[in-house]
Amino acid sequence: MSKNKKAESNTKKKIILPLVVIALLFFGIGFGMNYFKTSLFTVMKVPDFKLTNQNNRQITNKDMIGKVYLVEFFFSKCPTICPVMNSNMRFIEDEIKSPDFGIISISIDPENDTPELLKQHSQKIGAKSPNWHFLTGDRAYIGKLADQFDIYVGDQEDESENLNHSGMIALVDKEGKVRCRFDQQNKPILYYSGLNYEDAEGTNPQLNGKFHPDREKLIEDIKKLLKE
């Protein structure tokens, strides 16, 4: 090979190599961004639980294996966020319509929320699915379970706090793992909000809000998990 041709070949290599590196870099960035947009983060294994539902039947986390389901903490006499959460759950139930989808609604007021009363409550809100379990049991046990989920429930010993609770919802996959999507900063959101908002971005909660951003996210992510 002549010196001129060799120099020309080396020049081409010097030009092509950086272009390949840049292309791979952009591909990697694009792939990474797409990963965060489409994949769901695994938060933890769902805590073990054993509680009694509205039909006086014991329900455990093992009974829910093979189903995608939501977990919330509520109580039937709650006058504020619980009716909103129940309404959003009903909407999701109607949207999903799958025998492999379920809801676990755990009462933090078991002294009042007996299986009989929870049965009435489920009928009142129009729950349809046999996989929507309204659960009751020992209050101390339920408090510890909420701690394991890392979803806020007020201290049982504090009268001013014991019926306070979070409006957050856990999404559980078929294998019994809590899952979630990533936010715009590519950080896992961990839990979804069951509340309504006065803005589409979901920054200002309002009982009569017209926007339900996390409800739409849940529907999308439940459908994704049902296909896995």
C-alpha positions as CSV (number, residue, x, y, z in Angstrom):
1,M,0.0,0.0,0.0
2,S,1.4,3.4,-0.9
3,K,2.0,6.0,1.8
4,N,-0.7,8.2,0.4
5,K,-3.3,5.4,0.5
6,K,-2.2,4.4,4.0
7,A,-2.5,8.0,5.3
8,E,-5.9,8.3,3.6
9,S,-7.1,5.0,5.3
10,N,-5.8,6.2,8.7
11,T,-7.6,9.5,8.3
12,K,-10.9,7.8,7.5
13,K,-10.5,5.6,10.6
14,K,-9.9,8.7,12.7
15,I,-13.1,10.2,11.3
16,I,-15.3,7.1,11.5
17,L,-14.3,5.9,15.0
18,P,-15.5,9.1,16.8
19,L,-18.7,9.0,14.7
20,V,-19.3,5.4,15.8
21,V,-18.7,6.3,19.4
22,I,-21.1,9.3,19.2
23,A,-23.7,7.1,17.5
24,L,-23.4,4.4,20.2
25,L,-23.6,7.1,22.9
26,F,-26.8,8.5,21.5
27,F,-28.2,5.0,21.1
28,G,-27.4,4.3,24.7
29,I,-29.0,7.5,25.9
30,G,-32.1,6.8,23.8
31,F,-32.3,3.2,25.0
32,G,-31.8,4.3,28.6
33,M,-34.6,7.0,28.3
34,N,-36.9,4.4,26.7
35,Y,-36.1,2.0,29.6
36,F,-37.2,4.4,32.2
37,K,-40.4,5.3,30.2
38,T,-41.5,1.7,29.6
39,S,-40.2,-0.4,32.5
40,L,-41.5,-0.7,36.1
41,F,-39.2,-0.6,39.1
42,T,-39.4,-3.4,41.7
43,V,-39.8,-1.8,45.1
44,M,-39.9,-4.8,47.3
45,K,-41.6,-8.2,48.0
46,V,-45.1,-7.6,49.3
47,P,-45.3,-8.1,53.0
48,D,-47.0,-11.3,54.2
49,F,-50.6,-10.7,55.4
50,K,-53.5,-12.7,56.6
51,L,-56.8,-10.9,57.2
52,T,-60.6,-11.5,57.0
53,N,-62.6,-10.2,54.1
54,Q,-66.2,-9.0,53.7
55,N,-67.3,-12.6,53.2
56,N,-65.7,-13.8,56.4
57,R,-63.0,-15.6,54.4
58,Q,-59.3,-15.4,55.3
59,I,-57.3,-13.8,52.6
60,T,-53.5,-13.9,52.5
61,N,-50.9,-12.6,50.1
62,K,-50.5,-16.1,48.8
63,D,-54.1,-16.0,47.6
64,M,-53.2,-13.1,45.4
65,I,-50.3,-14.8,43.6
66,G,-51.0,-14.8,39.9
67,K,-53.0,-11.6,40.1
68,V,-52.0,-8.0,39.6
69,Y,-53.6,-6.0,42.4
70,L,-53.7,-2.7,44.3
71,V,-53.4,-2.2,48.1
72,E,-54.9,0.7,50.0
73,F,-55.6,1.5,53.6
74,F,-59.0,3.1,54.4
75,F,-62.0,2.9,56.7
76,S,-65.7,2.9,55.8
77,K,-66.7,5.9,57.9
78,C,-64.0,8.1,56.5
79,P,-65.6,11.4,55.4
80,T,-62.7,12.8,53.4
81,I,-60.3,10.9,51.1
82,C,-61.6,7.4,51.4
83,P,-64.7,8.0,49.2
84,V,-62.4,9.6,46.6
85,M,-60.0,6.6,46.7
86,N,-62.9,4.1,46.5
87,S,-64.4,6.0,43.6
88,N,-61.0,5.9,41.7
89,M,-60.7,2.2,42.5
90,R,-64.2,1.6,41.1
91,F,-63.2,3.4,37.9
92,I,-60.0,1.3,37.6
93,E,-62.0,-1.9,38.2
94,D,-64.4,-1.0,35.3
95,E,-61.5,-0.1,33.0
96,I,-59.4,-3.2,33.6
97,K,-62.2,-5.9,33.6
98,S,-59.8,-8.8,34.0
99,P,-60.2,-11.9,36.2
100,D,-56.4,-11.6,36.9
101,F,-56.9,-8.1,38.5
102,G,-57.7,-7.5,42.2
103,I,-57.9,-4.9,44.9
104,I,-57.0,-5.2,48.6
105,S,-58.7,-2.5,50.8
106,I,-57.5,-2.8,54.4
107,S,-59.5,-1.1,57.1
108,I,-57.7,0.8,59.8
109,D,-60.9,0.9,61.9
110,P,-61.5,-2.8,62.5
111,E,-63.6,-2.2,65.6
112,N,-66.2,-0.6,63.4
113,D,-65.4,-2.3,60.1
114,T,-66.6,-5.9,60.8
115,P,-66.9,-8.3,57.8
116,E,-70.7,-7.6,57.8
117,L,-70.3,-3.9,57.7
118,L,-67.6,-4.1,55.0
119,K,-70.0,-6.3,53.0
120,Q,-72.5,-3.5,53.1
121,H,-69.8,-1.0,52.2
122,S,-68.7,-3.0,49.2
123,Q,-72.3,-3.1,48.0
124,K,-72.8,0.6,48.6
125,I,-69.8,1.6,46.4
126,G,-70.7,-1.0,43.8
127,A,-67.7,-3.2,43.9
128,K,-68.1,-6.0,41.4
129,S,-65.0,-8.1,41.2
130,P,-64.7,-11.2,43.5
131,N,-61.1,-10.2,43.7
132,W,-61.8,-7.0,45.5
133,H,-61.3,-7.9,49.2
134,F,-62.2,-5.5,52.0
135,L,-60.1,-6.7,54.9
136,T,-60.3,-6.4,58.6
137,G,-58.5,-7.8,61.6
138,D,-56.4,-6.8,64.6
139,R,-55.6,-3.1,64.6
140,A,-52.0,-3.5,65.9
141,Y,-51.3,-6.1,63.2
142,I,-52.8,-3.7,60.5
143,G,-50.6,-0.9,61.8
144,K,-47.5,-3.0,61.5
145,L,-48.5,-4.1,58.0
146,A,-48.8,-0.5,56.9
147,D,-45.3,0.1,58.3
148,Q,-44.0,-2.8,56.3
149,F,-45.6,-1.4,53.2
150,D,-44.2,2.0,54.2
151,I,-47.7,3.6,53.7
152,Y,-48.6,6.0,56.5
153,V,-51.3,5.0,59.0
154,G,-51.7,6.9,62.2
155,D,-50.6,5.6,65.6
156,Q,-53.2,3.4,67.2
157,E,-52.5,4.8,70.6
158,D,-53.0,8.4,69.6
159,E,-56.7,9.3,69.5
160,S,-56.1,12.3,67.3
161,E,-54.0,10.3,64.8
162,N,-55.2,6.7,64.9
163,L,-57.7,7.1,62.0
164,N,-55.3,9.2,59.9
165,H,-53.9,7.5,56.8
166,S,-52.2,8.1,53.5
167,G,-53.9,8.3,50.1
168,M,-51.1,6.2,48.5
169,I,-51.7,2.9,46.7
170,A,-49.3,0.1,46.2
171,L,-49.2,-1.8,42.9
172,V,-48.4,-5.5,43.1
173,D,-47.5,-7.8,40.3
174,K,-48.4,-11.5,39.7
175,E,-45.3,-12.6,41.6
176,G,-46.1,-10.7,44.7
177,K,-43.7,-7.8,44.2
178,V,-44.5,-4.1,44.7
179,R,-43.8,-2.3,41.4
180,C,-43.9,1.3,40.2
181,R,-43.0,3.5,37.3
182,F,-40.2,6.2,37.1
183,D,-40.9,9.9,37.3
184,Q,-39.6,12.5,34.9
185,Q,-36.2,12.6,36.8
186,N,-36.0,8.8,36.3
187,K,-36.5,8.1,40.0
188,P,-39.0,5.4,41.1
189,I,-42.2,6.9,42.4
190,L,-42.7,3.9,44.8
191,Y,-46.5,4.5,45.2
192,Y,-49.4,6.0,43.3
193,S,-51.9,8.5,44.6
194,G,-55.5,7.6,45.0
195,L,-56.6,11.2,45.3
196,N,-58.1,13.8,43.0
197,Y,-56.4,17.0,42.0
198,E,-57.3,20.5,40.8
199,D,-54.5,20.4,38.3
200,A,-53.5,17.9,35.6
201,E,-49.9,17.7,36.9
202,G,-51.2,16.3,40.3
203,T,-49.6,18.9,42.5
204,N,-52.6,20.2,44.3
205,P,-55.0,17.6,45.8
206,Q,-58.6,18.5,46.1
207,L,-61.5,16.3,47.1
208,N,-63.7,17.5,44.2
209,G,-60.8,17.8,41.8
210,K,-61.4,17.0,38.2
211,F,-58.0,15.5,37.5
212,H,-56.8,12.0,38.3
213,P,-53.3,11.7,36.9
214,D,-52.2,8.7,39.0
215,R,-55.4,6.8,38.2
216,E,-54.5,7.0,34.5
217,K,-50.9,5.9,35.3
218,L,-52.2,2.9,37.3
219,I,-54.5,1.8,34.5
220,E,-51.6,1.9,32.1
221,D,-49.2,0.1,34.4
222,I,-51.8,-2.6,35.5
223,K,-52.3,-3.5,31.8
224,K,-48.6,-3.7,31.4
225,L,-48.2,-6.1,34.3
226,L,-51.1,-8.2,33.2
227,K,-49.2,-8.9,29.9
228,E,-46.1,-10.0,31.8
